[in-house]
Amino acid sequence: MALFEYLFGKKGEELVCEFLKTQGFEILKRNFYSKFGEIDIIAKKDKILHFIEVKSTQGDYEVEYRLDNKKYNKIIKTIEYYFMKHKNDENYQLDLLCVYKDDIKLLENISY
C-alpha cells in the first residue's frame, strides 16, 4: 500500500470516529488485530457492540463493493477471536462505514 493511500485511510478513520461519536457511539478500540485480520473500530451503542469496517474512496464508485467475501470471513474470524480473548457475551453486529468525498454512509448489521 502506498503512503498516500495509508494516510488517506487513517484520515478517513479519524473522520469516522468523530461521525460515530455524533451518532451516540462510544469508541472502545481502534485497529484490533489478530492473526486472522483487523477490525478498524469497535464501538458500543445501546448495549450492542459494533465491529466496524471502514472503507474510503476519493473516486465516484460504490466503496462497499471493496468488502469482498474473503475480507468478510477474515473479519468474522477476528470477531470470534475478540470474544475468545475478552470472554464477553454481549450482542454484536458487523457494520460497514463508507467514506466518500462529501459523505459518510453507515451500513448496519451487514452479512453475506
TIMI-2910 file (N, C-alpha, C, CB; in pm, 1 decimal, decimal comma, always signed):
<rs>
+----------+----------+----------+----------+----------+----------+----------+----------+----------+----------+----------+----------+------+
!      n_x !      n_y !      n_z !     ca_x !     ca_y !     ca_z !      c_x !      c_y !      c_z !     cb_x !     cb_y !     cb_z ! resn !
+----------+----------+----------+----------+----------+----------+----------+----------+----------+----------+----------+----------+------+
!    +86,0 !   -117,8 !     +0,0 !     +0,0 !     +0,0 !     +0,0 !    +90,1 !   +123,4 !     +0,0 !    -97,6 !     +0,2 !   +123,7 !  Met !
!    +62,0 !   +215,4 !    -85,9 !   +140,2 !   +337,9 !    -94,8 !   +110,5 !   +427,4 !    +24,6 !   +110,9 !   +412,1 !   -226,5 !  Ala !
!   +203,9 !   +512,9 !    +57,6 !   +190,1 !   +602,9 !   +171,5 !    +66,4 !   +690,8 !   +158,7 !   +314,2 !   +689,6 !   +185,4 !  Leu !
!    +37,7 !   +737,6 !    +39,0 !    -79,2 !   +823,8 !    +17,9 !   -208,4 !   +753,5 !    +57,4 !    -87,0 !   +868,1 !   -128,2 !  Phe !
!   -223,1 !   +627,9 !    +13,2 !   -344,3 !   +552,1 !    +46,0 !   -353,8 !   +525,3 !   +195,6 !   -347,0 !   +419,6 !    -31,0 !  Glu !
!   -238,7 !   +495,0 !   +258,1 !   -236,4 !   +470,1 !   +402,6 !   -282,0 !   +594,3 !   +479,3 !    -94,6 !   +428,3 !   +448,1 !  Tyr !
!   -226,3 !   +709,4 !   +444,8 !   -262,4 !   +833,8 !   +513,2 !   -407,5 !   +871,6 !   +486,9 !   -170,3 !   +947,3 !   +469,2 !  Leu !
!   -454,1 !   +848,7 !   +363,9 !   -594,5 !   +875,9 !   +332,0 !   -685,5 !   +787,7 !   +416,5 !   -622,1 !   +852,9 !   +181,5 !  Phe !
!   -649,3 !   +660,8 !   +432,1 !   -728,2 !   +568,7 !   +513,2 !   -730,6 !   +609,4 !   +659,1 !   -674,0 !   +428,4 !   +500,3 !  Gly !
!   -617,5 !   +651,4 !   +712,9 !   -611,0 !   +695,0 !   +852,7 !   -694,0 !   +821,6 !   +874,1 !   -464,6 !   +719,9 !   +894,7 !  Lys !
!   -688,4 !   +912,9 !   +779,4 !   -769,5 !  +1034,2 !   +789,2 !   -918,2 !   +998,2 !   +785,9 !   -734,8 !  +1132,6 !   +674,4 !  Lys !
!   -953,1 !   +902,1 !   +700,7 !  -1091,4 !   +855,1 !   +693,4 !  -1137,4 !   +796,7 !   +825,1 !  -1106,4 !   +752,0 !   +583,5 !  Gly !
!  -1050,4 !   +719,0 !   +892,0 !  -1085,4 !   +661,6 !  +1021,9 !  -1106,1 !   +770,3 !  +1127,5 !   -976,5 !   +564,4 !  +1067,6 !  Glu !
!  -1027,0 !   +875,2 !  +1122,5 !  -1044,9 !   +987,2 !  +1216,4 !  -1181,5 !  +1052,6 !  +1195,7 !   -932,1 !  +1092,3 !  +1198,6 !  Glu !
!  -1215,0 !  +1078,4 !  +1070,1 !  -1345,9 !  +1137,4 !  +1038,4 !  -1459,8 !  +1046,5 !  +1084,0 !  -1357,7 !  +1164,3 !   +887,1 !  Leu !
!  -1441,9 !   +917,2 !  +1062,9 !  -1543,6 !   +820,4 !  +1100,3 !  -1564,8 !   +818,2 !  +1251,1 !  -1505,3 !   +681,8 !  +1050,7 !  Val !
!  -1457,9 !   +821,3 !  +1327,9 !  -1471,0 !   +820,7 !  +1474,4 !  -1549,0 !   +942,9 !  +1521,6 !  -1331,7 !   +817,3 !  +1541,7 !  Cys !
!  -1520,0 !  +1057,3 !  +1464,9 !  -1594,3 !  +1177,8 !  +1502,1 !  -1741,4 !  +1163,7 !  +1462,3 !  -1532,1 !  +1302,9 !  +1435,3 !  Glu !
!  -1766,0 !  +1111,6 !  +1343,4 !  -1903,0 !  +1088,4 !  +1297,8 !  -1976,5 !   +993,7 !  +1393,0 !  -1903,2 !  +1030,8 !  +1154,8 !  Phe !
!  -1912,3 !   +882,2 !  +1428,6 !  -1976,0 !   +784,3 !  +1516,8 !  -2009,3 !   +844,5 !  +1652,5 !  -1885,7 !   +662,8 !  +1535,0 !  Leu !
!  -1921,1 !   +927,3 !  +1705,1 !  -1947,4 !   +992,4 !  +1834,9 !  -2071,1 !  +1081,5 !  +1826,5 !  -1824,8 !  +1076,0 !  +1879,9 !  Lys !
!  -2088,6 !  +1151,6 !  +1714,5 !  -2207,2 !  +1237,0 !  +1699,9 !  -2335,1 !  +1154,2 !  +1687,4 !  -2192,2 !  +1327,9 !  +1577,6 !  Thr !
!  -2319,9 !  +1026,6 !  +1649,4 !  -2434,7 !   +936,7 !  +1636,1 !  -2462,1 !   +857,9 !  +1764,6 !  -2411,7 !   +840,2 !  +1520,7 !  Gln !
!  -2386,1 !   +887,8 !  +1871,0 !  -2409,6 !   +823,1 !  +2000,3 !  -2326,5 !   +699,5 !  +2027,7 !  -2550,7 !   +786,8 !  +2010,7 !  Gly !
!  -2227,2 !   +671,8 !  +1945,2 !  -2139,7 !   +557,1 !  +1966,7 !  -2028,1 !   +592,9 !  +2063,7 !  -2080,9 !   +508,2 !  +1833,5 !  Phe !
!  -1988,0 !   +495,9 !  +2144,5 !  -1869,4 !   +508,0 !  +2229,3 !  -1760,4 !   +424,0 !  +2163,3 !  -1897,9 !   +460,7 !  +2378,9 !  Glu !
!  -1649,4 !   +485,4 !  +2128,2 !  -1539,5 !   +414,7 !  +2063,8 !  -1462,5 !   +339,2 !  +2172,6 !  -1445,5 !   +513,9 !  +1985,1 !  Ile !
!  -1455,4 !   +207,2 !  +2158,8 !  -1385,8 !   +123,6 !  +2257,3 !  -1243,7 !    +90,1 !  +2214,3 !  -1463,4 !     -4,7 !  +2280,7 !  Leu !
!  -1224,4 !    +63,7 !  +2086,2 !  -1093,4 !    +20,8 !  +2037,6 !  -1082,7 !    +50,6 !  +1889,4 !  -1070,4 !   -129,8 !  +2064,7 !  Lys !
!   -962,5 !    +88,0 !  +1850,0 !   -933,6 !   +107,6 !  +1708,2 !   -823,6 !    +11,4 !  +1666,9 !   -892,6 !   +254,7 !  +1678,6 !  Arg !
!   -833,9 !    -39,4 !  +1547,0 !   -732,7 !   -127,5 !  +1489,4 !   -702,8 !   -247,6 !  +1578,2 !   -605,4 !    -50,2 !  +1464,1 !  Asn !
!   -806,7 !   -327,4 !  +1603,6 !   -790,0 !   -451,3 !  +1679,2 !   -736,0 !   -557,6 !  +1583,9 !   -925,4 !   -497,3 !  +1744,9 !  Phe !
!   -618,5 !   -612,8 !  +1618,3 !   -551,8 !   -709,9 !  +1532,4 !   -558,8 !   -850,8 !  +1591,0 !   -406,6 !   -669,7 !  +1510,7 !  Tyr !
!   -567,4 !   -946,5 !  +1501,2 !   -549,5 !  -1087,1 !  +1535,9 !   -468,7 !  -1148,6 !  +1421,5 !   -689,2 !  -1161,9 !  +1557,7 !  Ser !
!   -435,6 !  -1276,0 !  +1435,3 !   -362,9 !  -1341,1 !  +1326,1 !   -451,4 !  -1359,8 !  +1202,7 !   -308,7 !  -1476,6 !  +1372,4 !  Lys !
!   -581,9 !  -1340,8 !  +1220,1 !   -675,9 !  -1358,3 !  +1109,3 !   -697,4 !  -1230,4 !  +1030,0 !   -808,4 !  -1407,9 !  +1161,4 !  Phe !
!   -684,5 !  -1115,9 !  +1096,4 !   -710,2 !   -989,8 !  +1029,2 !   -723,8 !   -875,9 !  +1128,2 !   -834,8 !  -1000,0 !   +944,7 !  Gly !
!   -791,0 !   -771,6 !  +1085,0 !   -804,0 !   -649,7 !  +1164,7 !   -948,3 !   -601,4 !  +1161,9 !   -708,9 !   -539,2 !  +1112,7 !  Glu !
!   -988,7 !   -542,8 !  +1272,8 !  -1116,3 !   -472,3 !  +1279,3 !  -1081,6 !   -325,4 !  +1299,7 !  -1210,3 !   -528,2 !  +1395,4 !  Ile !
!  -1132,7 !   -239,9 !  +1212,5 !  -1096,3 !    -98,7 !  +1217,1 !  -1141,8 !    -31,6 !  +1346,2 !  -1155,4 !    -26,1 !  +1098,2 !  Asp !
!  -1268,6 !    -50,1 !  +1381,9 !  -1323,5 !    +17,8 !  +1500,1 !  -1417,8 !    -77,2 !  +1573,5 !  -1398,2 !   +149,2 !  +1459,9 !  Ile !
!  -1403,7 !    -79,6 !  +1704,9 !  -1500,4 !   -148,9 !  +1790,0 !  -1566,8 !    -40,9 !  +1873,2 !  -1432,4 !   -260,7 !  +1881,0 !  Ile !
!  -1697,8 !    -33,3 !  +1864,5 !  -1772,3 !    +72,3 !  +1933,3 !  -1894,2 !    +10,7 !  +2000,9 !  -1814,9 !   +185,0 !  +1834,1 !  Ala !
!  -1956,4 !    +89,8 !  +2086,5 !  -2075,3 !    +42,3 !  +2156,8 !  -2183,3 !   +149,4 !  +2150,1 !  -2042,4 !     +6,3 !  +2304,5 !  Lys !
!  -2305,6 !   +101,6 !  +2127,8 !  -2421,1 !   +190,0 !  +2127,4 !  -2542,5 !   +107,4 !  +2166,8 !  -2441,1 !   +258,0 !  +1987,8 !  Lys !
!  -2619,6 !   +158,1 !  +2259,8 !  -2742,2 !    +91,4 !  +2304,0 !  -2717,9 !    -54,9 !  +2343,1 !  -2847,4 !    +98,5 !  +2194,0 !  Asp !
!  -2611,8 !    -78,8 !  +2418,5 !  -2576,7 !   -211,6 !  +2471,1 !  -2543,1 !   -313,5 !  +2361,8 !  -2690,7 !   -264,7 !  +2555,0 !  Lys !
!  -2507,4 !   -266,3 !  +2244,5 !  -2467,2 !   -353,9 !  +2134,0 !  -2325,1 !   -317,8 !  +2092,8 !  -2565,5 !   -341,4 !  +2012,6 !  Ile !
!  -2238,7 !   -419,7 !  +2080,5 !  -2104,4 !   -398,6 !  +2028,3 !  -2112,1 !   -390,3 !  +1876,2 !  -2007,8 !   -512,3 !  +2073,5 !  Leu !
!  -2046,3 !   -293,1 !  +1820,2 !  -2042,3 !   -274,4 !  +1675,2 !  -1898,5 !   -293,2 !  +1629,3 !  -2097,0 !   -133,1 !  +1633,8 !  His !
!  -1877,5 !   -392,5 !  +1543,8 !  -1748,4 !   -413,4 !  +1481,1 !  -1758,3 !   -346,6 !  +1344,7 !  -1710,8 !   -567,6 !  +1470,3 !  Phe !
!  -1679,6 !   -240,5 !  +1326,1 !  -1699,1 !   -153,5 !  +1210,6 !  -1580,1 !   -159,4 !  +1116,5 !  -1722,9 !    -10,3 !  +1255,6 !  Ile !
!  -1608,1 !   -196,0 !   +992,7 !  -1509,5 !   -194,0 !   +885,9 !  -1524,4 !    -61,1 !   +813,1 !  -1527,3 !   -316,0 !   +788,1 !  Glu !
!  -1412,5 !     +8,9 !   +793,5 !  -1414,1 !   +139,7 !   +728,0 !  -1354,1 !   +125,9 !   +588,7 !  -1336,0 !   +245,6 !   +811,8 !  Val !
!  -1426,5 !   +175,5 !   +490,2 !  -1376,6 !   +180,5 !   +352,8 !  -1389,6 !   +323,7 !   +303,0 !  -1454,4 !    +81,1 !   +259,6 !  Lys !
!  -1283,5 !   +373,1 !   +240,1 !  -1280,8 !   +511,5 !   +192,1 !  -1250,7 !   +515,5 !    +43,7 !  -1177,0 !   +594,0 !   +269,4 !  Ser !
!  -1297,4 !   +620,8 !    -20,3 !  -1264,8 !   +642,1 !   -160,8 !  -1261,2 !   +791,4 !   -191,1 !  -1366,6 !   +570,7 !   -252,1 !  Thr !
!  -1177,8 !   +825,4 !   -285,4 !  -1179,0 !   +961,2 !   -338,1 !  -1248,2 !   +963,7 !   -472,9 !  -1036,4 !  +1016,7 !   -349,7 !  Gln !
!  -1282,0 !   +847,6 !   -523,6 !  -1348,3 !   +836,5 !   -653,5 !  -1499,1 !   +839,9 !   -638,8 !  -1306,0 !   +708,5 !   -724,1 !  Gly !
!  -1565,7 !   +805,0 !   -747,8 !  -1711,5 !   +809,6 !   -751,2 !  -1776,6 !   +671,6 !   -743,1 !  -1756,7 !   +878,6 !   -876,5 !  Asp !
!  -1697,2 !   +565,7 !   -726,9 !  -1755,2 !   +432,3 !   -724,3 !  -1810,8 !   +398,1 !   -586,1 !  -1651,1 !   +329,0 !   -765,8 !  Tyr !
!  -1892,6 !   +294,0 !   -581,5 !  -1953,0 !   +249,6 !   -456,5 !  -1849,0 !   +169,4 !   -378,4 !  -2081,8 !   +164,4 !   -482,8 !  Glu !
!  -1795,9 !   +228,5 !   -275,2 !  -1685,0 !   +170,8 !   -200,0 !  -1722,4 !    +41,7 !   -127,2 !  -1633,9 !   +271,4 !   -100,5 !  Val !
!  -1849,2 !    +20,6 !   -100,0 !  -1889,7 !   -100,2 !    -27,2 !  -1856,1 !   -228,8 !   -103,1 !  -2039,0 !    -95,6 !     +1,1 !  Glu !
!  -1837,8 !   -218,5 !   -234,1 !  -1802,7 !   -336,8 !   -311,6 !  -1659,4 !   -383,2 !   -286,2 !  -1821,8 !   -309,1 !   -458,6 !  Tyr !
!  -1580,6 !   -303,3 !   -216,2 !  -1444,4 !   -343,3 !   -181,6 !  -1441,5 !   -441,0 !    -64,1 !  -1360,8 !   -220,6 !   -148,5 !  Arg !
!  -1553,1 !   -460,7 !     +3,5 !  -1561,4 !   -561,3 !   +109,6 !  -1608,0 !   -692,0 !    +44,8 !  -1659,7 !   -515,8 !   +225,9 !  Leu !
!  -1511,7 !   -774,6 !     +8,3 !  -1546,4 !   -899,6 !    -58,8 !  -1563,3 !  -1012,7 !    +43,7 !  -1438,1 !   -936,8 !   -163,0 !  Asp !
!  -1599,4 !  -1129,7 !     -6,4 !  -1625,7 !  -1244,7 !    +79,3 !  -1502,1 !  -1285,4 !   +159,2 !  -1674,3 !  -1361,9 !     -4,2 !  Asn !
!  -1385,3 !  -1280,3 !    +98,8 !  -1260,5 !  -1316,6 !   +167,8 !  -1234,2 !  -1223,6 !   +286,6 !  -1141,2 !  -1311,7 !    +69,5 !  Lys !
!  -1246,6 !  -1093,9 !   +265,1 !  -1225,7 !   -996,1 !   +372,9 !  -1333,3 !  -1012,6 !   +480,5 !  -1227,3 !   -851,0 !   +316,6 !  Lys !
!  -1456,4 !  -1034,5 !   +438,8 !  -1567,0 !  -1053,9 !   +533,1 !  -1537,5 !  -1172,2 !   +625,6 !  -1700,3 !  -1076,8 !   +457,2 !  Tyr !
!  -1492,3 !  -1282,8 !   +570,2 !  -1462,3 !  -1400,9 !   +651,3 !  -1346,6 !  -1375,9 !   +747,7 !  -1429,5 !  -1519,3 !   +561,3 !  Asn !
!  -1248,2 !  -1298,0 !   +706,6 !  -1138,6 !  -1261,8 !   +797,5 !  -1191,2 !  -1178,9 !   +915,1 !  -1028,9 !  -1183,1 !   +721,5 !  Lys !
!  -1282,4 !  -1088,8 !   +887,5 !  -1340,4 !  -1005,9 !   +993,5 !  -1419,1 !  -1093,6 !  +1090,9 !  -1432,0 !   -895,8 !   +933,4 !  Ile !
!  -1496,6 !  -1186,7 !  +1039,8 !  -1574,6 !  -1276,0 !  +1126,1 !  -1481,8 !  -1356,3 !  +1216,8 !  -1662,5 !  -1371,3 !  +1041,4 !  Ile !
!  -1373,2 !  -1409,6 !  +1163,5 !  -1276,7 !  -1483,5 !  +1246,2 !  -1213,4 !  -1392,9 !  +1351,1 !  -1167,3 !  -1546,0 !  +1158,3 !  Lys !
!  -1188,2 !  -1269,0 !  +1314,8 !  -1130,0 !  -1174,1 !  +1409,7 !  -1229,6 !  -1140,1 !  +1520,0 !  -1085,2 !  -1046,1 !  +1337,4 !  Thr !
!  -1357,0 !  -1129,5 !  +1487,5 !  -1460,6 !  -1107,0 !  +1588,5 !  -1466,1 !  -1226,2 !  +1684,4 !  -1599,2 !  -1084,4 !  +1521,4 !  Ile !
!  -1461,8 !  -1346,6 !  +1630,5 !  -1461,6 !  -1466,2 !  +1715,5 !  -1340,9 !  -1465,7 !  +1808,7 !  -1461,5 !  -1594,0 !  +1629,3 !  Glu !
!  -1225,2 !  -1426,1 !  +1756,7 !  -1103,9 !  -1416,0 !  +1838,6 !  -1122,4 !  -1310,9 !  +1948,3 !   -981,2 !  -1380,7 !  +1750,4 !  Tyr !
!  -1182,1 !  -1198,0 !  +1913,1 !  -1207,5 !  -1092,1 !  +2012,1 !  -1289,6 !  -1147,0 !  +2128,9 !  -1281,2 !   -972,2 !  +1946,4 !  Tyr !
!  -1396,6 !  -1218,8 !  +2098,3 !  -1481,3 !  -1273,3 !  +2204,4 !  -1409,1 !  -1381,2 !  +2284,9 !  -1609,7 !  -1330,3 !  +2144,9 !  Phe !
!  -1325,1 !  -1458,7 !  +2220,9 !  -1247,9 !  -1558,7 !  +2292,5 !  -1150,2 !  -1491,1 !  +2390,0 !  -1171,7 !  -1648,9 !  +2193,0 !  Met !
!  -1090,2 !  -1384,6 !  +2346,2 !   -991,8 !  -1312,5 !  +2427,5 !  -1057,9 !  -1232,1 !  +2539,5 !   -909,2 !  -1219,5 !  +2339,2 !  Lys !
!  -1176,2 !  -1178,1 !  +2514,6 !  -1241,1 !  -1089,0 !  +2611,1 !  -1352,8 !  -1154,4 !  +2692,5 !  -1296,7 !   -971,0 !  +2539,1 !  His !
!  -1380,9 !  -1280,3 !  +2669,3 !  -1481,5 !  -1354,1 !  +2748,2 !  -1606,4 !  -1269,7 !  +2769,6 !  -1422,9 !  -1396,9 !  +2884,6 !  Lys !
!  -1671,3 !  -1240,5 !  +2662,3 !  -1779,1 !  -1144,2 !  +2660,3 !  -1895,8 !  -1203,6 !  +2581,0 !  -1732,1 !  -1008,8 !  +2599,3 !  Asn !
!  -2016,9 !  -1186,3 !  +2627,7 !  -2131,2 !  -1243,4 !  +2555,8 !  -2234,4 !  -1137,6 !  +2516,1 !  -2197,9 !  -1349,9 !  +2641,2 !  Asp !
!  -2186,7 !  -1017,9 !  +2490,3 !  -2276,9 !   -909,6 !  +2450,5 !  -2329,8 !   -932,4 !  +2308,9 !  -2204,9 !   -773,7 !  +2459,1 !  Glu !
!  -2444,1 !   -872,7 !  +2282,1 !  -2495,4 !   -872,4 !  +2145,4 !  -2402,0 !   -789,0 !  +2059,2 !  -2641,2 !   -817,1 !  +2139,5 !  Asn !
!  -2387,8 !   -830,1 !  +1934,7 !  -2297,2 !   -756,8 !  +1846,3 !  -2349,5 !   -759,4 !  +1704,4 !  -2155,5 !   -815,4 !  +1851,8 !  Tyr !
!  -2289,3 !   -672,5 !  +1624,2 !  -2317,4 !   -672,1 !  +1481,4 !  -2196,1 !   -618,6 !  +1407,5 !  -2443,2 !   -587,8 !  +1449,2 !  Gln !
!  -2189,2 !   -651,7 !  +1279,6 !  -2083,8 !   -604,0 !  +1192,1 !  -2142,1 !   -494,1 !  +1104,2 !  -2024,0 !   -720,1 !  +1106,1 !  Leu !
!  -2076,0 !   -379,9 !  +1105,1 !  -2120,6 !   -265,0 !  +1026,6 !  -2012,0 !   -226,3 !   +926,1 !  -2155,0 !   -144,9 !  +1119,1 !  Asp !
!  -2053,6 !   -163,9 !   +819,0 !  -1961,5 !   -110,2 !   +719,6 !  -1985,0 !    +39,9 !   +710,7 !  -1980,7 !   -179,3 !   +580,0 !  Leu !
!  -1877,7 !   +114,4 !   +727,6 !  -1888,7 !   +258,9 !   +718,8 !  -1810,3 !   +305,0 !   +596,6 !  -1836,7 !   +328,0 !   +848,9 !  Leu !
!  -1880,2 !   +367,7 !   +503,3 !  -1822,1 !   +410,3 !   +376,5 !  -1797,3 !   +561,0 !   +379,7 !  -1914,6 !   +372,5 !   +257,9 !  Cys !
!  -1674,6 !   +599,2 !   +350,1 !  -1636,6 !   +740,2 !   +348,1 !  -1614,6 !   +781,4 !   +203,0 !  -1508,1 !   +766,2 !   +434,4 !  Val !
!  -1696,6 !   +876,3 !   +157,7 !  -1684,4 !   +932,5 !    +23,7 !  -1628,6 !  +1074,3 !    +35,9 !  -1822,4 !   +932,2 !    -50,7 !  Tyr !
!  -1605,3 !  +1137,3 !    -77,3 !  -1553,1 !  +1274,1 !    -76,6 !  -1635,7 !  +1365,2 !    +13,6 !  -1550,4 !  +1330,3 !   -218,4 !  Lys !
!  -1767,6 !  +1363,9 !     -4,3 !  -1854,5 !  +1458,4 !    +66,3 !  -1959,8 !  +1391,1 !   +152,9 !  -1922,3 !  +1547,9 !    -32,5 !  Asp !
!  -1942,0 !  +1263,8 !   +184,2 !  -2047,7 !  +1192,5 !   +254,4 !  -1990,9 !  +1075,9 !   +334,3 !  -2152,9 !  +1142,5 !   +155,7 !  Asp !
!  -2060,0 !  +1040,3 !   +440,2 !  -2030,5 !   +921,0 !   +518,3 !  -2159,8 !   +841,3 !   +526,3 !  -1974,6 !   +956,6 !   +662,0 !  Ile !
!  -2151,0 !   +712,1 !   +492,3 !  -2269,1 !   +627,4 !   +491,7 !  -2243,2 !   +506,2 !   +581,0 !  -2305,7 !   +583,4 !   +346,9 !  Lys !
!  -2330,4 !   +484,7 !   +680,0 !  -2318,7 !   +371,0 !   +770,1 !  -2417,3 !   +263,0 !   +727,8 !  -2343,5 !   +413,7 !   +916,9 !  Leu !
!  -2364,6 !   +146,4 !   +695,3 !  -2445,9 !    +29,7 !   +661,6 !  -2438,6 !    -63,9 !   +781,9 !  -2395,9 !    -41,7 !   +528,1 !  Leu !
!  -2551,1 !    -75,9 !   +853,8 !  -2550,6 !   -151,3 !   +977,7 !  -2588,5 !   -297,0 !   +957,6 !  -2643,9 !    -88,1 !  +1076,1 !  Glu !
!  -2528,9 !   -380,4 !  +1042,6 !  -2562,4 !   -522,1 !  +1053,6 !  -2555,0 !   -593,0 !   +918,8 !  -2701,4 !   -538,4 !  +1112,9 !  Asn !
!  -2440,1 !   -582,5 !   +854,4 !  -2421,7 !   -643,3 !   +722,6 !  -2390,5 !   -792,3 !   +738,1 !  -2308,3 !   -571,7 !   +644,3 !  Ile !
!  -2419,9 !   -868,1 !   +635,3 !  -2382,4 !  -1009,0 !   +631,3 !  -2384,6 !  -1055,9 !   +487,2 !  -2477,2 !  -1095,2 !   +719,1 !  Ser !
!  -2315,8 !  -1166,0 !   +463,8 !  -2313,7 !  -1228,4 !   +331,3 !  -2409,8 !  -1343,7 !   +330,8 !  -2171,8 !  -1275,7 !   +292,7 !  Tyr !
+----------+----------+----------+----------+----------+----------+----------+----------+----------+----------+----------+----------+------+
</rs>
